[in-house]
Amino acid sequence: MAMRLFFILLLLVHGSIHLLGFVKAFGFVQVDALRLPIGPIAGAGWLAAAGLFLVSAALYWLGHRAWW
């Protein structure tokens, strides 16, 4: 059970990190950790990746077979 929770936490943290690229691309906040510029199309990709990680975490938590 502990490994399952750790994996869910890992998916949530990784998805949240992808949100940094999105907020930097659209100028919502200054993200000093990301030094290279990120365009709006790439920012949308970062948002899509974040969403997929968060949805995967939710599906894994619910025990759905298609979480991956």
LINKA-V203554 format. One record per residue. SS is DSSP state (hx for helix, st for strand, lp for the rest). PHI is phi in degrees with one decimal (* if undefined). D_CENTER is the distance of its C-alpha to the mean C-alpha in whole Angstrom. Layout:
BEGIN
SS_PHI_D_CENTER + SS_PHI_D_CENTER
END
This chain:
BEGIN
lp_*_23 + hx_-66.4_22 + hx_-67.8_20 + hx_-62.3_18 + hx_-65.8_17 + hx_-62.3_16 + hx_-65.2_14 + hx_-63.1_12 + hx_-62.2_12 + hx_-61.6_10 + hx_-62.5_8 + hx_-65.7_7 + hx_-66.9_7 + hx_-64.3_5 + hx_-62.8_2 + hx_-66.1_4 + hx_-64.1_5 + hx_-65.0_4 + hx_-63.6_6 + hx_-61.3_9 + hx_-63.9_9 + hx_-65.4_10 + hx_-68.3_12 + hx_-70.2_14 + hx_-61.5_15 + lp_-101.5_16 + lp_71.7_18 + lp_-69.3_17 + lp_-143.8_17 + lp_-87.1_18 + lp_-112.6_16 + lp_-70.5_18 + lp_-68.9_16 + lp_-101.3_15 + lp_-85.5_19 + lp_-82.0_19 + lp_-68.2_19 + lp_-124.2_16 + lp_-78.3_17 + hx_-63.4_17 + hx_-68.1_16 + hx_-64.7_14 + hx_-61.4_12 + hx_-66.0_12 + hx_-64.4_10 + hx_-63.2_7 + hx_-65.9_7 + hx_-62.3_8 + hx_-63.1_6 + hx_-61.2_3 + hx_-61.6_6 + hx_-65.1_7 + hx_-64.6_5 + hx_-68.9_6 + hx_-66.1_9 + hx_-60.6_10 + hx_-62.4_10 + hx_-65.8_12 + hx_-66.2_15 + hx_-64.9_15 + hx_-60.0_16 + hx_-80.1_18 + lp_80.7_20 + lp_-73.2_19 + lp_-69.2_20 + lp_-95.6_18 + lp_-63.9_15 + lp_-84.5_14
END
